[in-house]
């Protein structure tokens, strides 16, 4: 039975029995309810800050394990990157050098991914930075592997065309030069025969009588056959492919026409004294990707090492060129 409550009445100096209305009862119940709810919330927040529930402890352990695995993946990616870097170095500095191919530009190998954010779905998590950096590294390595794979495809094609490449590289002297007696002026700074000033002589001169046969130094296609009255005179340019071109100047007669395919050792013209020249000779140049190179380095198929050293010494003497 519910206890009866009384309240002291100072006016009557007696205890009056307390009576509660329905409204008072409802308010009292609500007050207890909200007070209990508030206390429960406070206790929940306090305990959740310092104590983990079993499910939360399990999730935290799983997150720690995932972080550890991602860190292990990062170390494995470091190893893969090192191996890939070694393959790239070998590709650029060894394999492509053997086949006379240009290395792949670093800007191509290291190019990133443009456009929209590829990793937006990975944002907003506790470990987003670690996950995104790992995903980005994987994408970069995958692209580098693809580029390297395409490079090896190119090298396979170059290897299959190696025989043609060897036939195309200019590697003999353009005139018969037994005993190296026709060596005149080499590659380097020389005295100009007309202006008597020091100029750079970008070719190799072979002194020989008018009418001496001139040979193509490698397989290729005749690109230019023209008569320059004030420069090279009658001249021929052969495109050998693979970035190589050769020039034959001061000729007296042509034996080929533009567009004609020629073979190494084929007669393409006769030595003359045309253009800006002081005597019968052949001016010979070797170009690689537009750069003029020392032709002495391309006589290796025609001379012994001793003869190469001898012709290099003869041609390096500073004197007056013939053109």
Buried (B, 14 or more C-beta within 10 A) or exposed (E): EEEEEEEEEEEEEEEEEEEEEEEEEEEEEEEEEEEEEEEEEEEEEEEEEEEEEEEEEEEEEEEEEEBEEBEEBEEEBEEBBEEBEEBBEEBBEEBBEEBBBEBBEEEEBEEEEEEEEEBEEBEEEEEEEBBBBBEBBEBBBEBBEEBBEEBEEBBEEBEEBEEEBBBBBBBBBBBEBEEBEBBBBBBBEBBBBEEEEEEEBBBBBBBBEBEBBBBBBBBBBBBEBEEBEEBBBBBBBBBBBBBBBBBBBBBBEBBBEEEBEBEBEBEBBBBBBBBBBEBBBBBBBBBBEEEBBBBBEBBEBBBEEEBBEBBBEBBEEEEBBBB
